[in-house]
Amino acid sequence: MDNRPIGVFDSGLGGLTGVRELRKQLPGEDIVYFGDTGRVPYGSRSHETILQYARQDIAFLLSQNVKCIMAACGTVSSTYPAEEADQLPVPYLGVVTAAARRAARATRSRKIGVIGTAATIRSHSYEQLLRRLVPGAEITARPCPLFVPLVENGYVDGSAPDRQQVTRLVIAQYLEEIRAAGVDTLVLGCTHYPLLAGMIGEYMGPSVTLIDPGSAAADDLSQLLSSKGLRANRPQGTTHFFVSDVPDSFVQTADLFLGEYRGGTAEQICIDKY
């Protein structure tokens, strides 16, 4: 039993889909969430810059006495070295490994699509993992840089028809090659993308399984906490939000990602101190 909080971080808002899944699966856990809203996006940054930001984000969470850390950011999960994660004083889990494992279990044809930020696709992290997990896999990967701003501006599943029309046009342009490849599994390799899952699924067709990285990581984290005896002993946990820019826009948009697990206030911190 361990009542310390779970630490979760992301470059901004997308990781809140991971928080939503954690709240669903682990209602008794406290969560500390850090969104680096002052330096978003990470997906277009250099490898060195992403590493610097990730180290600062992790240092902040460790200062909050967390018992484990979940990198709810596909870009960081694709970049942060496993050997460095192994040296952290608490268990660390990234969404890439979790999503790749779920995709490996889901595929029947060994034809798998991956979409993500430019940095995630450029890293080839999903491709390398999936080829180890699924020998002979055919991987079709595509960066989708417009998906994040579309989500953050409300062009998501269930939005007004004119907004959905814009998003559907972008989806068709980005995913044409992946659909033509005949994949049976598609990894939504950025935690923003599940908010477009309905429209993406409609375009790809009912025979394609969509992999939500936040959900996959929450599953793995739940198992990790149980295996290490780190589950909290309380009926209901709380979530504390921290950001690196003014919190107003974060609070206004956060509920879109959290769904029924709506948030509250957010506190601004100076991440450069860490």
C-alpha positions as CSV (number, residue, x, y, z in Angstrom):
1,M,0.0,0.0,0.0
2,D,1.3,3.5,-0.9
3,N,-0.8,6.6,-0.8
4,R,1.7,8.8,-2.5
5,P,0.4,10.3,-5.8
6,I,1.0,9.1,-9.3
7,G,2.9,11.6,-11.4
8,V,1.8,12.3,-15.0
9,F,3.3,14.8,-17.4
10,D,2.8,16.0,-21.0
11,S,3.8,18.9,-23.2
12,G,0.3,20.4,-22.7
13,L,-3.2,19.1,-22.7
14,G,-3.1,15.7,-24.5
15,G,-1.9,13.8,-21.5
16,L,-5.2,14.5,-19.8
17,T,-6.7,11.6,-21.9
18,G,-4.3,9.5,-19.9
19,V,-5.5,11.1,-16.6
20,R,-9.1,10.3,-17.7
21,E,-8.2,6.6,-18.1
22,L,-6.3,6.6,-14.7
23,R,-9.3,8.1,-13.0
24,K,-11.5,5.5,-14.5
25,Q,-9.3,2.5,-13.7
26,L,-7.7,3.7,-10.4
27,P,-10.3,5.9,-8.7
28,G,-8.6,5.7,-5.3
29,E,-5.3,7.2,-6.5
30,D,-4.1,10.8,-6.1
31,I,-2.6,12.2,-9.3
32,V,-0.3,15.1,-9.9
33,Y,-0.4,16.3,-13.5
34,F,2.1,18.7,-15.1
35,G,1.3,20.2,-18.5
36,D,4.2,22.1,-20.0
37,T,1.9,24.7,-21.6
38,G,4.6,27.3,-21.8
39,R,6.8,25.3,-24.1
40,V,4.2,23.3,-26.1
41,P,4.5,21.7,-28.6
42,Y,7.3,19.2,-28.1
43,G,6.6,17.4,-31.4
44,S,8.5,19.9,-33.6
45,R,11.5,20.3,-31.2
46,S,15.0,18.8,-31.5
47,H,16.0,15.6,-29.8
48,E,18.2,17.5,-27.3
49,T,15.5,20.0,-26.5
50,I,12.9,17.3,-25.9
51,L,15.3,15.5,-23.5
52,Q,16.0,18.7,-21.6
53,Y,12.3,19.4,-21.2
54,A,11.6,15.8,-20.1
55,R,14.3,15.9,-17.5
56,Q,12.9,19.1,-16.0
57,D,9.3,17.7,-16.1
58,I,10.4,14.6,-14.3
59,A,12.4,16.6,-11.7
60,F,9.3,18.6,-10.9
61,L,7.2,15.5,-10.4
62,L,9.8,14.0,-8.2
63,S,9.7,17.1,-6.0
64,Q,6.0,16.3,-5.5
65,N,6.9,13.0,-3.8
66,V,5.3,10.8,-6.5
67,K,5.5,7.0,-6.3
68,C,5.7,6.5,-10.1
69,I,5.8,8.6,-13.3
70,M,3.8,8.2,-16.5
71,A,5.0,10.1,-19.5
72,A,1.7,10.7,-21.2
73,C,3.4,12.3,-24.2
74,G,4.2,10.2,-27.3
75,T,7.1,12.6,-28.2
76,V,8.8,12.2,-24.8
77,S,8.1,8.4,-24.7
78,S,9.7,8.1,-28.1
79,T,12.8,10.1,-27.0
80,Y,13.6,9.6,-23.4
81,P,16.3,6.8,-23.1
82,A,15.2,3.6,-21.3
83,E,18.6,3.4,-19.5
84,E,18.0,6.8,-18.0
85,A,14.4,5.9,-17.0
86,D,15.9,2.8,-15.2
87,Q,18.0,5.1,-13.0
88,L,15.0,7.1,-11.7
89,P,14.1,6.6,-8.0
90,V,10.6,5.6,-8.9
91,P,9.1,3.4,-11.7
92,Y,8.7,5.1,-15.0
93,L,6.3,4.2,-17.8
94,G,5.8,5.8,-21.2
95,V,2.8,5.5,-23.6
96,V,4.8,4.2,-26.5
97,T,5.7,0.8,-25.0
98,A,2.2,0.4,-23.6
99,A,0.5,1.2,-26.9
100,A,2.9,-1.0,-29.0
101,R,2.2,-4.0,-26.7
102,R,-1.5,-3.5,-27.1
103,A,-1.2,-3.2,-30.9
104,A,0.9,-6.3,-31.1
105,R,-1.8,-8.2,-29.3
106,A,-4.5,-6.7,-31.5
107,T,-3.1,-7.3,-35.0
108,R,-4.2,-10.3,-37.0
109,S,-2.6,-9.5,-40.4
110,R,0.7,-8.0,-38.9
111,K,-0.1,-4.8,-40.9
112,I,0.0,-2.0,-38.5
113,G,-0.4,1.8,-39.0
114,V,1.2,4.4,-36.7
115,I,0.3,8.1,-36.6
116,G,1.9,10.7,-34.3
117,T,3.8,14.0,-34.1
118,A,6.7,14.6,-36.4
119,A,9.2,13.8,-33.6
120,T,7.5,10.6,-32.7
121,I,7.4,9.3,-36.3
122,R,11.0,10.6,-36.9
123,S,12.3,8.6,-33.9
124,H,11.0,5.3,-35.4
125,S,10.3,4.2,-31.8
126,Y,7.0,2.5,-32.6
127,E,8.4,0.8,-35.6
128,Q,11.4,-0.6,-33.7
129,L,9.2,-1.9,-30.9
130,L,6.6,-3.4,-33.1
131,R,9.1,-5.2,-35.3
132,R,10.5,-6.8,-32.1
133,L,7.0,-7.7,-30.8
134,V,5.5,-8.8,-34.2
135,P,8.2,-10.5,-36.4
136,G,7.5,-9.7,-40.0
137,A,5.3,-6.8,-39.2
138,E,4.5,-4.3,-42.0
139,I,4.5,-0.8,-40.5
140,T,3.1,2.2,-42.2
141,A,3.8,5.4,-40.2
142,R,2.6,9.0,-40.9
143,P,3.1,12.3,-39.0
144,C,-0.2,14.2,-38.5
145,P,0.9,17.7,-37.3
146,L,-2.5,19.4,-37.7
147,F,-4.3,17.0,-35.4
148,V,-3.1,18.6,-32.2
149,P,-4.2,22.2,-33.1
150,L,-7.5,20.8,-34.4
151,V,-8.2,19.0,-31.1
152,E,-7.2,22.0,-29.0
153,N,-9.5,24.2,-30.9
154,G,-12.4,21.9,-30.5
155,Y,-12.6,20.3,-34.0
156,V,-13.2,16.9,-32.4
157,D,-15.8,14.1,-32.3
158,G,-19.2,15.5,-31.5
159,S,-18.4,19.1,-32.5
160,A,-20.4,21.1,-34.9
161,P,-20.8,19.6,-38.4
162,D,-18.8,22.3,-40.1
163,R,-15.9,21.7,-37.7
164,Q,-16.1,17.9,-38.2
165,Q,-16.0,18.5,-42.0
166,V,-12.7,20.3,-41.7
167,T,-11.2,17.5,-39.5
168,R,-12.5,14.8,-41.9
169,L,-10.7,16.5,-44.8
170,V,-7.4,16.5,-42.9
171,I,-7.9,12.9,-41.7
172,A,-8.5,11.8,-45.3
173,Q,-5.3,13.5,-46.5
174,Y,-3.1,12.1,-43.7
175,L,-4.5,8.6,-43.6
176,E,-5.0,7.8,-47.3
177,E,-1.6,5.9,-47.5
178,I,-2.3,4.0,-44.3
179,R,-5.7,2.9,-45.3
180,A,-4.4,1.9,-48.7
181,A,-1.8,-0.3,-47.0
182,G,-4.6,-2.5,-45.6
183,V,-3.7,-2.2,-41.9
184,D,-5.9,-3.9,-39.4
185,T,-4.5,-2.0,-36.4
186,L,-3.8,1.8,-36.1
187,V,-1.8,3.3,-33.2
188,L,-3.1,6.8,-32.3
189,G,0.5,7.7,-31.3
190,C,-0.3,11.0,-29.6
191,T,-2.6,11.4,-26.6
192,H,-4.6,14.1,-28.4
193,Y,-5.7,11.8,-31.1
194,P,-8.3,9.7,-29.1
195,L,-10.5,12.8,-29.3
196,L,-10.7,12.2,-33.0
197,A,-11.1,8.4,-32.7
198,G,-14.7,8.4,-34.0
199,M,-13.9,10.2,-37.2
200,I,-10.6,8.3,-37.7
201,G,-12.5,5.0,-37.2
202,E,-15.1,6.1,-39.6
203,Y,-12.5,6.8,-42.3
204,M,-10.4,3.6,-41.6
205,G,-13.5,1.3,-41.4
206,P,-14.9,-1.1,-38.8
207,S,-12.3,-3.8,-39.4
208,V,-9.4,-1.6,-38.1
209,T,-8.7,-1.6,-34.3
210,L,-7.6,1.8,-33.0
211,I,-5.1,1.8,-30.1
212,D,-5.4,4.5,-27.5
213,P,-2.0,5.1,-25.9
214,G,-3.5,6.7,-22.7
215,S,-5.7,3.8,-22.1
216,A,-2.9,1.3,-22.8
217,A,-0.6,3.1,-20.4
218,A,-3.2,3.3,-17.7
219,D,-3.7,-0.5,-18.0
220,D,0.0,-1.1,-17.7
221,L,0.4,1.3,-14.8
222,S,-2.4,-0.3,-12.9
223,Q,-0.7,-3.7,-13.3
224,L,2.7,-2.2,-12.3
225,L,1.3,-0.7,-9.1
226,S,-0.4,-4.0,-8.2
227,S,2.7,-6.0,-8.8
228,K,4.9,-3.7,-6.7
229,G,2.4,-3.3,-3.9
230,L,2.0,0.4,-4.6
231,R,-1.8,0.7,-4.8
232,A,-3.4,3.4,-2.6
233,N,-5.7,2.5,0.2
234,R,-8.5,5.0,-0.1
235,P,-11.9,5.1,-1.8
236,Q,-11.5,8.3,-3.8
237,G,-8.4,10.1,-4.9
238,T,-7.9,13.7,-6.1
239,T,-6.0,15.3,-9.1
240,H,-3.8,18.3,-8.8
241,F,-2.9,20.2,-12.0
242,F,0.2,22.2,-12.6
243,V,1.1,24.2,-15.8
244,S,4.1,26.3,-16.9
245,D,2.0,29.1,-18.5
246,V,-1.0,31.0,-17.3
247,P,-3.7,28.5,-16.3
248,D,-6.7,30.1,-17.8
249,S,-6.7,28.5,-21.2
250,F,-5.7,25.2,-19.7
251,V,-8.6,25.1,-17.4
252,Q,-11.0,26.2,-20.2
253,T,-9.9,23.3,-22.4
254,A,-9.1,20.6,-19.9
255,D,-12.7,19.4,-19.6
256,L,-12.7,18.4,-23.3
257,F,-10.0,15.9,-22.5
258,L,-11.2,14.7,-19.1
259,G,-14.8,14.0,-20.1
260,E,-16.8,13.0,-17.0
261,Y,-13.6,13.3,-14.9
262,R,-13.7,17.0,-15.0
263,G,-10.8,19.0,-13.5
264,G,-10.7,22.2,-11.4
265,T,-8.1,24.8,-10.9
266,A,-4.5,24.7,-12.1
267,E,-1.4,26.2,-10.5
268,Q,1.3,27.8,-12.5
269,I,5.0,26.9,-11.7
270,C,8.4,28.0,-13.0
271,I,9.6,24.8,-14.7
272,D,13.1,26.4,-15.4
273,K,13.8,26.0,-11.7
274,Y,14.0,22.2,-12.1
